[in-house]
Amino acid sequence: MGQRPGETANRLSAPTDAGLIAELRQDLHATFQRLGAPPLEEGRTNVRQELTVYTR
């Protein structure tokens, strides 16, 4: 992004960037696994977020 500060197009599905996207996803999953995080699919079903509701 630093190289293209004015970029407005979503490049996630661009065929020219498919290899880079796959490599980044693999690196991200490997990092999560190394840190002991559950697989994303499991996190969607067994992680519950409790949000505090603030009132004035």
PDB file of N, H, CA, C and O in Angstrom:
ATOM      1  N   MET A   1       0.825  -1.187   0.000  1.00  0.00           N
ATOM      2  CA  MET A   1       0.000   0.000   0.000  1.00  0.00           C
ATOM      3  C   MET A   1       0.869   1.250   0.000  1.00  0.00           C
ATOM      4  O   MET A   1       0.484   2.275  -0.564  1.00  0.00           O
ATOM      5  N   GLY A   2       2.011   1.175   0.613  1.00  0.00           N
ATOM      6  H   GLY A   2       2.324   0.343   1.071  1.00  0.00           H
ATOM      7  CA  GLY A   2       2.885   2.331   0.646  1.00  0.00           C
ATOM      8  C   GLY A   2       3.344   2.730  -0.743  1.00  0.00           C
ATOM      9  O   GLY A   2       3.603   3.904  -1.008  1.00  0.00           O
ATOM     10  N   GLN A   3       3.442   1.746  -1.631  1.00  0.00           N
ATOM     11  H   GLN A   3       3.231   0.793  -1.416  1.00  0.00           H
ATOM     12  CA  GLN A   3       3.864   2.028  -2.996  1.00  0.00           C
ATOM     13  C   GLN A   3       2.735   2.601  -3.834  1.00  0.00           C
ATOM     14  O   GLN A   3       2.980   3.224  -4.866  1.00  0.00           O
ATOM     15  N   ARG A   4       1.493   2.392  -3.394  1.00  0.00           N
ATOM     16  H   ARG A   4       1.294   1.886  -2.555  1.00  0.00           H
ATOM     17  CA  ARG A   4       0.334   2.882  -4.148  1.00  0.00           C
ATOM     18  C   ARG A   4      -0.616   3.603  -3.196  1.00  0.00           C
ATOM     19  O   ARG A   4      -1.710   3.109  -2.922  1.00  0.00           O
ATOM     20  N   PRO A   5      -0.208   4.770  -2.689  1.00  0.00           N
ATOM     21  CA  PRO A   5      -1.031   5.450  -1.685  1.00  0.00           C
ATOM     22  C   PRO A   5      -2.397   5.888  -2.188  1.00  0.00           C
ATOM     23  O   PRO A   5      -3.317   6.033  -1.383  1.00  0.00           O
ATOM     24  N   GLY A   6      -2.566   6.104  -3.486  1.00  0.00           N
ATOM     25  H   GLY A   6      -1.818   5.986  -4.140  1.00  0.00           H
ATOM     26  CA  GLY A   6      -3.854   6.535  -4.014  1.00  0.00           C
ATOM     27  C   GLY A   6      -4.712   5.392  -4.526  1.00  0.00           C
ATOM     28  O   GLY A   6      -5.719   5.626  -5.194  1.00  0.00           O
ATOM     29  N   GLU A   7      -4.326   4.154  -4.222  1.00  0.00           N
ATOM     30  H   GLU A   7      -3.508   3.964  -3.679  1.00  0.00           H
ATOM     31  CA  GLU A   7      -5.045   2.991  -4.732  1.00  0.00           C
ATOM     32  C   GLU A   7      -6.474   2.961  -4.206  1.00  0.00           C
ATOM     33  O   GLU A   7      -6.711   3.110  -3.007  1.00  0.00           O
ATOM     34  N   THR A   8      -7.406   2.769  -5.103  1.00  0.00           N
ATOM     35  H   THR A   8      -7.213   2.648  -6.077  1.00  0.00           H
ATOM     36  CA  THR A   8      -8.819   2.715  -4.717  1.00  0.00           C
ATOM     37  C   THR A   8      -9.484   1.401  -5.118  1.00  0.00           C
ATOM     38  O   THR A   8     -10.640   1.164  -4.767  1.00  0.00           O
ATOM     39  N   ALA A   9      -8.767   0.542  -5.850  1.00  0.00           N
ATOM     40  H   ALA A   9      -7.828   0.735  -6.135  1.00  0.00           H
ATOM     41  CA  ALA A   9      -9.343  -0.718  -6.305  1.00  0.00           C
ATOM     42  C   ALA A   9      -8.969  -1.842  -5.345  1.00  0.00           C
ATOM     43  O   ALA A   9      -7.855  -1.880  -4.823  1.00  0.00           O
ATOM     44  N   ASN A  10      -9.905  -2.752  -5.118  1.00  0.00           N
ATOM     45  H   ASN A  10     -10.810  -2.721  -5.542  1.00  0.00           H
ATOM     46  CA  ASN A  10      -9.654  -3.928  -4.301  1.00  0.00           C
ATOM     47  C   ASN A  10      -8.915  -4.953  -5.157  1.00  0.00           C
ATOM     48  O   ASN A  10      -9.477  -5.476  -6.120  1.00  0.00           O
ATOM     49  N   ARG A  11      -7.670  -5.240  -4.815  1.00  0.00           N
ATOM     50  H   ARG A  11      -7.214  -4.814  -4.033  1.00  0.00           H
ATOM     51  CA  ARG A  11      -6.834  -6.140  -5.606  1.00  0.00           C
ATOM     52  C   ARG A  11      -6.920  -7.588  -5.140  1.00  0.00           C
ATOM     53  O   ARG A  11      -6.233  -8.451  -5.686  1.00  0.00           O
ATOM     54  N   LEU A  12      -7.750  -7.868  -4.143  1.00  0.00           N
ATOM     55  H   LEU A  12      -8.308  -7.167  -3.700  1.00  0.00           H
ATOM     56  CA  LEU A  12      -7.815  -9.202  -3.578  1.00  0.00           C
ATOM     57  C   LEU A  12      -8.176 -10.267  -4.609  1.00  0.00           C
ATOM     58  O   LEU A  12      -7.673 -11.389  -4.545  1.00  0.00           O
ATOM     59  N   SER A  13      -9.029  -9.928  -5.545  1.00  0.00           N
ATOM     60  H   SER A  13      -9.437  -9.016  -5.598  1.00  0.00           H
ATOM     61  CA  SER A  13      -9.448 -10.921  -6.534  1.00  0.00           C
ATOM     62  C   SER A  13      -8.757 -10.731  -7.890  1.00  0.00           C
ATOM     63  O   SER A  13      -9.145 -11.367  -8.869  1.00  0.00           O
ATOM     64  N   ALA A  14      -7.759  -9.882  -7.957  1.00  0.00           N
ATOM     65  H   ALA A  14      -7.444  -9.365  -7.161  1.00  0.00           H
ATOM     66  CA  ALA A  14      -7.049  -9.662  -9.218  1.00  0.00           C
ATOM     67  C   ALA A  14      -6.184 -10.881  -9.547  1.00  0.00           C
ATOM     68  O   ALA A  14      -5.383 -11.307  -8.715  1.00  0.00           O
ATOM     69  N   PRO A  15      -6.331 -11.438 -10.726  1.00  0.00           N
ATOM     70  CA  PRO A  15      -5.550 -12.620 -11.100  1.00  0.00           C
ATOM     71  C   PRO A  15      -4.041 -12.388 -11.020  1.00  0.00           C
ATOM     72  O   PRO A  15      -3.285 -13.312 -10.721  1.00  0.00           O
ATOM     73  N   THR A  16      -3.609 -11.172 -11.282  1.00  0.00           N
ATOM     74  H   THR A  16      -4.223 -10.421 -11.524  1.00  0.00           H
ATOM     75  CA  THR A  16      -2.174 -10.880 -11.266  1.00  0.00           C
ATOM     76  C   THR A  16      -1.591 -10.924  -9.858  1.00  0.00           C
ATOM     77  O   THR A  16      -0.380 -11.078  -9.698  1.00  0.00           O
ATOM     78  N   ASP A  17      -2.430 -10.793  -8.843  1.00  0.00           N
ATOM     79  H   ASP A  17      -3.413 -10.668  -8.973  1.00  0.00           H
ATOM     80  CA  ASP A  17      -1.965 -10.801  -7.457  1.00  0.00           C
ATOM     81  C   ASP A  17      -2.284 -12.092  -6.724  1.00  0.00           C
ATOM     82  O   ASP A  17      -2.063 -12.180  -5.516  1.00  0.00           O
ATOM     83  N   ALA A  18      -2.798 -13.096  -7.423  1.00  0.00           N
ATOM     84  H   ALA A  18      -2.977 -13.025  -8.404  1.00  0.00           H
ATOM     85  CA  ALA A  18      -3.228 -14.341  -6.787  1.00  0.00           C
ATOM     86  C   ALA A  18      -2.087 -15.032  -6.038  1.00  0.00           C
ATOM     87  O   ALA A  18      -2.289 -15.522  -4.927  1.00  0.00           O
ATOM     88  N   GLY A  19      -0.906 -15.076  -6.624  1.00  0.00           N
ATOM     89  H   GLY A  19      -0.742 -14.678  -7.526  1.00  0.00           H
ATOM     90  CA  GLY A  19       0.229 -15.716  -5.970  1.00  0.00           C
ATOM     91  C   GLY A  19       0.626 -15.001  -4.690  1.00  0.00           C
ATOM     92  O   GLY A  19       0.901 -15.640  -3.675  1.00  0.00           O
ATOM     93  N   LEU A  20       0.655 -13.686  -4.737  1.00  0.00           N
ATOM     94  H   LEU A  20       0.432 -13.167  -5.562  1.00  0.00           H
ATOM     95  CA  LEU A  20       0.996 -12.893  -3.556  1.00  0.00           C
ATOM     96  C   LEU A  20      -0.041 -13.080  -2.459  1.00  0.00           C
ATOM     97  O   LEU A  20       0.314 -13.241  -1.292  1.00  0.00           O
ATOM     98  N   ILE A  21      -1.316 -13.059  -2.821  1.00  0.00           N
ATOM     99  H   ILE A  21      -1.605 -12.928  -3.769  1.00  0.00           H
ATOM    100  CA  ILE A  21      -2.394 -13.233  -1.843  1.00  0.00           C
ATOM    101  C   ILE A  21      -2.294 -14.610  -1.193  1.00  0.00           C
ATOM    102  O   ILE A  21      -2.447 -14.729   0.023  1.00  0.00           O
ATOM    103  N   ALA A  22      -2.041 -15.646  -1.981  1.00  0.00           N
ATOM    104  H   ALA A  22      -1.916 -15.550  -2.969  1.00  0.00           H
ATOM    105  CA  ALA A  22      -1.912 -17.004  -1.435  1.00  0.00           C
ATOM    106  C   ALA A  22      -0.727 -17.088  -0.474  1.00  0.00           C
ATOM    107  O   ALA A  22      -0.824 -17.715   0.581  1.00  0.00           O
ATOM    108  N   GLU A  23       0.381 -16.462  -0.836  1.00  0.00           N
ATOM    109  H   GLU A  23       0.459 -15.953  -1.693  1.00  0.00           H
ATOM    110  CA  GLU A  23       1.564 -16.475   0.031  1.00  0.00           C
ATOM    111  C   GLU A  23       1.292 -15.732   1.344  1.00  0.00           C
ATOM    112  O   GLU A  23       1.690 -16.195   2.413  1.00  0.00           O
ATOM    113  N   LEU A  24       0.625 -14.600   1.264  1.00  0.00           N
ATOM    114  H   LEU A  24       0.302 -14.224   0.396  1.00  0.00           H
ATOM    115  CA  LEU A  24       0.301 -13.842   2.476  1.00  0.00           C
ATOM    116  C   LEU A  24      -0.655 -14.613   3.384  1.00  0.00           C
ATOM    117  O   LEU A  24      -0.493 -14.614   4.604  1.00  0.00           O
ATOM    118  N   ARG A  25      -1.644 -15.264   2.790  1.00  0.00           N
ATOM    119  H   ARG A  25      -1.775 -15.263   1.799  1.00  0.00           H
ATOM    120  CA  ARG A  25      -2.581 -16.064   3.595  1.00  0.00           C
ATOM    121  C   ARG A  25      -1.862 -17.225   4.280  1.00  0.00           C
ATOM    122  O   ARG A  25      -2.120 -17.518   5.447  1.00  0.00           O
ATOM    123  N   GLN A  26      -0.965 -17.881   3.556  1.00  0.00           N
ATOM    124  H   GLN A  26      -0.756 -17.643   2.608  1.00  0.00           H
ATOM    125  CA  GLN A  26      -0.215 -18.998   4.122  1.00  0.00           C
ATOM    126  C   GLN A  26       0.653 -18.508   5.282  1.00  0.00           C
ATOM    127  O   GLN A  26       0.716 -19.157   6.326  1.00  0.00           O
ATOM    128  N   ASP A  27       1.313 -17.381   5.107  1.00  0.00           N
ATOM    129  H   ASP A  27       1.262 -16.853   4.259  1.00  0.00           H
ATOM    130  CA  ASP A  27       2.137 -16.811   6.177  1.00  0.00           C
ATOM    131  C   ASP A  27       1.291 -16.452   7.392  1.00  0.00           C
ATOM    132  O   ASP A  27       1.701 -16.691   8.528  1.00  0.00           O
ATOM    133  N   LEU A  28       0.126 -15.886   7.161  1.00  0.00           N
ATOM    134  H   LEU A  28      -0.207 -15.691   6.238  1.00  0.00           H
ATOM    135  CA  LEU A  28      -0.762 -15.500   8.252  1.00  0.00           C
ATOM    136  C   LEU A  28      -1.235 -16.725   9.029  1.00  0.00           C
ATOM    137  O   LEU A  28      -1.211 -16.731  10.259  1.00  0.00           O
ATOM    138  N   HIS A  29      -1.665 -17.760   8.311  1.00  0.00           N
ATOM    139  H   HIS A  29      -1.684 -17.756   7.312  1.00  0.00           H
ATOM    140  CA  HIS A  29      -2.120 -18.984   8.975  1.00  0.00           C
ATOM    141  C   HIS A  29      -0.979 -19.652   9.747  1.00  0.00           C
ATOM    142  O   HIS A  29      -1.191 -20.174  10.841  1.00  0.00           O
ATOM    143  N   ALA A  30       0.231 -19.634   9.177  1.00  0.00           N
ATOM    144  H   ALA A  30       0.404 -19.209   8.289  1.00  0.00           H
ATOM    145  CA  ALA A  30       1.384 -20.225   9.867  1.00  0.00           C
ATOM    146  C   ALA A  30       1.699 -19.452  11.146  1.00  0.00           C
ATOM    147  O   ALA A  30       2.045 -20.051  12.164  1.00  0.00           O
ATOM    148  N   THR A  31       1.582 -18.138  11.097  1.00  0.00           N
ATOM    149  H   THR A  31       1.301 -17.651  10.270  1.00  0.00           H
ATOM    150  CA  THR A  31       1.822 -17.316  12.286  1.00  0.00           C
ATOM    151  C   THR A  31       0.792 -17.618  13.361  1.00  0.00           C
ATOM    152  O   THR A  31       1.145 -17.791  14.527  1.00  0.00           O
ATOM    153  N   PHE A  32      -0.480 -17.683  12.979  1.00  0.00           N
ATOM    154  H   PHE A  32      -0.767 -17.543  12.031  1.00  0.00           H
ATOM    155  CA  PHE A  32      -1.533 -18.002  13.947  1.00  0.00           C
ATOM    156  C   PHE A  32      -1.300 -19.371  14.561  1.00  0.00           C
ATOM    157  O   PHE A  32      -1.456 -19.544  15.770  1.00  0.00           O
ATOM    158  N   GLN A  33      -0.928 -20.345  13.742  1.00  0.00           N
ATOM    159  H   GLN A  33      -0.801 -20.204  12.760  1.00  0.00           H
ATOM    160  CA  GLN A  33      -0.692 -21.700  14.237  1.00  0.00           C
ATOM    161  C   GLN A  33       0.492 -21.707  15.206  1.00  0.00           C
ATOM    162  O   GLN A  33       0.438 -22.354  16.252  1.00  0.00           O
ATOM    163  N   ARG A  34       1.553 -20.989  14.858  1.00  0.00           N
ATOM    164  H   ARG A  34       1.597 -20.464  14.008  1.00  0.00           H
ATOM    165  CA  ARG A  34       2.735 -20.926  15.719  1.00  0.00           C
ATOM    166  C   ARG A  34       2.399 -20.277  17.066  1.00  0.00           C
ATOM    167  O   ARG A  34       2.977 -20.643  18.089  1.00  0.00           O
ATOM    168  N   LEU A  35       1.475 -19.325  17.068  1.00  0.00           N
ATOM    169  H   LEU A  35       1.006 -19.029  16.236  1.00  0.00           H
ATOM    170  CA  LEU A  35       1.088 -18.646  18.298  1.00  0.00           C
ATOM    171  C   LEU A  35       0.033 -19.407  19.089  1.00  0.00           C
ATOM    172  O   LEU A  35      -0.306 -19.011  20.204  1.00  0.00           O
ATOM    173  N   GLY A  36      -0.489 -20.496  18.525  1.00  0.00           N
ATOM    174  H   GLY A  36      -0.213 -20.818  17.619  1.00  0.00           H
ATOM    175  CA  GLY A  36      -1.455 -21.317  19.238  1.00  0.00           C
ATOM    176  C   GLY A  36      -2.901 -20.876  19.073  1.00  0.00           C
ATOM    177  O   GLY A  36      -3.771 -21.305  19.831  1.00  0.00           O
ATOM    178  N   ALA A  37      -3.160 -20.035  18.102  1.00  0.00           N
ATOM    179  H   ALA A  37      -2.453 -19.687  17.487  1.00  0.00           H
ATOM    180  CA  ALA A  37      -4.536 -19.581  17.870  1.00  0.00           C
ATOM    181  C   ALA A  37      -5.335 -20.718  17.223  1.00  0.00           C
ATOM    182  O   ALA A  37      -4.782 -21.502  16.451  1.00  0.00           O
ATOM    183  N   PRO A  38      -6.632 -20.809  17.535  1.00  0.00           N
ATOM    184  CA  PRO A  38      -7.446 -21.845  16.883  1.00  0.00           C
ATOM    185  C   PRO A  38      -7.630 -21.510  15.406  1.00  0.00           C
ATOM    186  O   PRO A  38      -7.534 -20.343  15.026  1.00  0.00           O
ATOM    187  N   PRO A  39      -7.889 -22.499  14.578  1.00  0.00           N
ATOM    188  CA  PRO A  39      -8.172 -22.215  13.172  1.00  0.00           C
ATOM    189  C   PRO A  39      -9.348 -21.236  13.058  1.00  0.00           C
ATOM    190  O   PRO A  39     -10.264 -21.263  13.879  1.00  0.00           O
ATOM    191  N   LEU A  40      -9.317 -20.396  12.062  1.00  0.00           N
ATOM    192  H   LEU A  40      -8.573 -20.375  11.395  1.00  0.00           H
ATOM    193  CA  LEU A  40     -10.338 -19.369  11.900  1.00  0.00           C
ATOM    194  C   LEU A  40     -11.744 -19.975  11.871  1.00  0.00           C
ATOM    195  O   LEU A  40     -12.683 -19.402  12.424  1.00  0.00           O
ATOM    196  N   GLU A  41     -11.882 -21.131  11.227  1.00  0.00           N
ATOM    197  H   GLU A  41     -11.119 -21.596  10.778  1.00  0.00           H
ATOM    198  CA  GLU A  41     -13.195 -21.766  11.137  1.00  0.00           C
ATOM    199  C   GLU A  41     -13.726 -22.101  12.537  1.00  0.00           C
ATOM    200  O   GLU A  41     -14.919 -21.948  12.799  1.00  0.00           O
ATOM    201  N   GLU A  42     -12.845 -22.555  13.433  1.00  0.00           N
ATOM    202  H   GLU A  42     -11.876 -22.680  13.220  1.00  0.00           H
ATOM    203  CA  GLU A  42     -13.264 -22.870  14.796  1.00  0.00           C
ATOM    204  C   GLU A  42     -13.569 -21.600  15.580  1.00  0.00           C
ATOM    205  O   GLU A  42     -14.501 -21.564  16.384  1.00  0.00           O
ATOM    206  N   GLY A  43     -12.788 -20.574  15.343  1.00  0.00           N
ATOM    207  H   GLY A  43     -12.031 -20.604  14.690  1.00  0.00           H
ATOM    208  CA  GLY A  43     -12.977 -19.326  16.061  1.00  0.00           C
ATOM    209  C   GLY A  43     -14.330 -18.702  15.808  1.00  0.00           C
ATOM    210  O   GLY A  43     -14.874 -18.008  16.667  1.00  0.00           O
ATOM    211  N   ARG A  44     -14.867 -18.944  14.644  1.00  0.00           N
ATOM    212  H   ARG A  44     -14.426 -19.508  13.946  1.00  0.00           H
ATOM    213  CA  ARG A  44     -16.177 -18.371  14.320  1.00  0.00           C
ATOM    214  C   ARG A  44     -17.303 -19.050  15.106  1.00  0.00           C
ATOM    215  O   ARG A  44     -18.374 -18.474  15.295  1.00  0.00           O
ATOM    216  N   THR A  45     -17.046 -20.283  15.560  1.00  0.00           N
ATOM    217  H   THR A  45     -16.175 -20.751  15.406  1.00  0.00           H
ATOM    218  CA  THR A  45     -18.106 -21.012  16.250  1.00  0.00           C
ATOM    219  C   THR A  45     -17.900 -21.106  17.755  1.00  0.00           C
ATOM    220  O   THR A  45     -18.869 -21.270  18.496  1.00  0.00           O
ATOM    221  N   ASN A  46     -16.647 -21.003  18.228  1.00  0.00           N
ATOM    222  H   ASN A  46     -15.859 -20.869  17.627  1.00  0.00           H
ATOM    223  CA  ASN A  46     -16.440 -21.203  19.654  1.00  0.00           C
ATOM    224  C   ASN A  46     -15.877 -19.986  20.398  1.00  0.00           C
ATOM    225  O   ASN A  46     -15.550 -20.084  21.581  1.00  0.00           O
ATOM    226  N   VAL A  47     -15.764 -18.864  19.728  1.00  0.00           N
ATOM    227  H   VAL A  47     -16.029 -18.784  18.767  1.00  0.00           H
ATOM    228  CA  VAL A  47     -15.288 -17.648  20.384  1.00  0.00           C
ATOM    229  C   VAL A  47     -16.455 -16.694  20.518  1.00  0.00           C
ATOM    230  O   VAL A  47     -17.131 -16.364  19.543  1.00  0.00           O
ATOM    231  N   ARG A  48     -16.675 -16.263  21.733  1.00  0.00           N
ATOM    232  H   ARG A  48     -16.126 -16.531  22.525  1.00  0.00           H
ATOM    233  CA  ARG A  48     -17.786 -15.346  21.976  1.00  0.00           C
ATOM    234  C   ARG A  48     -17.214 -14.030  22.475  1.00  0.00           C
ATOM    235  O   ARG A  48     -16.386 -14.002  23.385  1.00  0.00           O
ATOM    236  N   GLN A  49     -17.658 -12.962  21.878  1.00  0.00           N
ATOM    237  H   GLN A  49     -18.331 -12.985  21.139  1.00  0.00           H
ATOM    238  CA  GLN A  49     -17.176 -11.648  22.264  1.00  0.00           C
ATOM    239  C   GLN A  49     -18.257 -10.960  23.086  1.00  0.00           C
ATOM    240  O   GLN A  49     -19.404 -10.845  22.654  1.00  0.00           O
ATOM    241  N   GLU A  50     -17.883 -10.513  24.255  1.00  0.00           N
ATOM    242  H   GLU A  50     -16.952 -10.607  24.606  1.00  0.00           H
ATOM    243  CA  GLU A  50     -18.816  -9.801  25.123  1.00  0.00           C
ATOM    244  C   GLU A  50     -18.505  -8.317  25.026  1.00  0.00           C
ATOM    245  O   GLU A  50     -17.414  -7.881  25.393  1.00  0.00           O
ATOM    246  N   LEU A  51     -19.440  -7.560  24.544  1.00  0.00           N
ATOM    247  H   LEU A  51     -20.326  -7.915  24.246  1.00  0.00           H
ATOM    248  CA  LEU A  51     -19.257  -6.120  24.390  1.00  0.00           C
ATOM    249  C   LEU A  51     -19.987  -5.379  25.505  1.00  0.00           C
ATOM    250  O   LEU A  51     -21.133  -5.686  25.831  1.00  0.00           O
ATOM    251  N   THR A  52     -19.306  -4.410  26.073  1.00  0.00           N
ATOM    252  H   THR A  52     -18.375  -4.161  25.808  1.00  0.00           H
ATOM    253  CA  THR A  52     -19.916  -3.593  27.102  1.00  0.00           C
ATOM    254  C   THR A  52     -20.751  -2.501  26.441  1.00  0.00           C
ATOM    255  O   THR A  52     -20.272  -1.814  25.538  1.00  0.00           O
ATOM    256  N   VAL A  53     -21.975  -2.342  26.877  1.00  0.00           N
ATOM    257  H   VAL A  53     -22.364  -2.900  27.610  1.00  0.00           H
ATOM    258  CA  VAL A  53     -22.833  -1.300  26.362  1.00  0.00           C
ATOM    259  C   VAL A  53     -22.788  -0.133  27.319  1.00  0.00           C
ATOM    260  O   VAL A  53     -23.173  -0.246  28.482  1.00  0.00           O
ATOM    261  N   TYR A  54     -22.318   0.974  26.822  1.00  0.00           N
ATOM    262  H   TYR A  54     -22.006   1.066  25.876  1.00  0.00           H
ATOM    263  CA  TYR A  54     -22.210   2.175  27.647  1.00  0.00           C
ATOM    264  C   TYR A  54     -23.407   3.079  27.389  1.00  0.00           C
ATOM    265  O   TYR A  54     -23.833   3.256  26.248  1.00  0.00           O
ATOM    266  N   THR A  55     -23.937   3.643  28.453  1.00  0.00           N
ATOM    267  H   THR A  55     -23.590   3.500  29.380  1.00  0.00           H
ATOM    268  CA  THR A  55     -25.041   4.596  28.307  1.00  0.00           C
ATOM    269  C   THR A  55     -24.650   5.896  28.969  1.00  0.00           C
ATOM    270  O   THR A  55     -23.804   5.917  29.863  1.00  0.00           O
ATOM    271  N   ARG A  56     -25.250   6.954  28.544  1.00  0.00           N
ATOM    272  H   ARG A  56     -25.937   6.936  27.817  1.00  0.00           H
ATOM    273  CA  ARG A  56     -24.979   8.270  29.134  1.00  0.00           C
ATOM    274  C   ARG A  56     -26.110   8.716  29.986  1.00  0.00           C
ATOM    275  O   ARG A  56     -26.058   9.802  30.564  1.00  0.00           O
TER     276      ARG A  56
END
